[in-house]
């Protein structure tokens, strides 16, 4: 197997990724190679490979530990490829471009969601230096964080073009034209934006939950974030698709959750984007497993919920980027806004709570990034974060975020049969918000009922909630609602025929939503191309082993 590198796709601390064309060993083009297949590439290759274009990841390993991690990434992708029907005779037609298989049934939900391994090789460069190359099918799309940034810029541009700032836009939506501009148009646009935001965020969860469930049969990804999720809108005639890439921090699930050893959660280096870490990950980073083990709920959060929590935050990030702009005091008189039925008060509180959480998370991320890039003293950074109680700050912020999600859920449940333009977020609001309560964890507190004895929900159960219903899952009982939750975990129950099949259908994007997101992804693609040329005597002790964090949030501490 041989290929010709064409363009860079991305680079990180552990390696670089390139786009490459598959060629025959003698250098001929891919047309013939796609029919008969190539040879090996120093390690392994798919027999009868039909892929014409691949992504090649090159990883420089300077220790046996790094080499083991790179080899596990190759092994994991190979096993996932076989489980989804790849391998021999891998891919043809459109599937070759997207990394999908032609098999139906359950595998349809996995098509193009993550790369499939085509070939791998390991080369010895010098003493204790290895170069590992992985050739993988390309997952279509652009990084979701580029899309999110584009959406935020678009919202700001719309405000500037309207002649209103965020304060005035909300005020105009309420007061029928007492501000410059057409208030009716602003109200309609804000309602559409809110429905669109709920819909696209739903798609993130409903599409990636099956993929993460499939991965979790073998491993935890540990690096779910908006940069490692790709969005592909194609054109308005095709559904929006999301995929997950970069398995460089993935860990074998059995070894990770098993007894203490080199590959268990106790000793494996923490990794990933810290903005998507739960509270437990911060305590592990600061103090290590001995301290974390003192708090069973936090230890369980770290062992089992990293991917769940991160996907919840990604969905929230997408929702808040696409939702209408709001401010903490949006009337010209400086008073608190009331009566804006385009954005329910609970949803507005959620948007503001996310803004506060994300700002604090980004500040911590910048500190870690600065030390990492400068090869600074990481031990000193850990001590500083522990003494400042960074994990507690994150825990309280997440608890406030969960409280805001619950408030928004209650608000969006107050109108039955909500339509996309009636100011309650449309049909996707309640399923998304219910799923977020299951996904996002605050100091070990998660779920709609916040029952600490419940195991983490299965990815199947998460998808069922977002798709519109509750049903039993393999990891325990289906999430259910307390009496005071207004029966709002889903828009309807799953009937017996659905329970016996593939589950409820995912929410579909309306044509106008698909068009808008297609345009936004195109803009994000262009932008990406351009970018390429507390006072405690023991500050370490978590304030939230369970309900303490939620209490702190409610009390406003």
KATAHU-V345265 format. One record per run of one state. SS is the DSSP state (2 for helix, 1 for strand, 0 for the rest). FROM is the first residue (numbers start at 1). TO is the last residue. If there is no record, write none. Layout:
SS;FROM;TO
SS;FROM;TO
//
This chain:
0;1;1
1;2;12
0;13;14
1;15;23
0;24;29
2;30;36
0;37;43
1;44;45
0;46;52
1;53;61
0;62;63
2;64;83
0;84;93
2;94;98
0;99;104
2;105;110
0;111;113
1;114;114
0;115;116
1;117;126
0;127;128
1;129;137
0;138;141
1;142;143
2;144;162
0;163;165
2;166;175
0;176;182
2;183;216
0;217;218
1;219;220
0;221;228
1;229;232
0;233;240
1;241;244
0;245;250
1;251;252
2;253;257
0;258;273
2;274;276
0;277;278
2;279;287
0;288;288
2;289;292
0;293;295
2;296;304
0;305;305
2;306;322
0;323;344
2;345;373
0;374;377
2;378;388
0;389;389
2;390;412
0;413;428
2;429;439
0;440;441
1;442;442
0;443;444
1;445;445
0;446;458
2;459;467
0;468;472
1;473;473
0;474;475
1;476;476
0;477;482
2;483;485
0;486;495
2;496;499
0;500;510
2;511;532
0;533;546
2;547;555
0;556;557
//
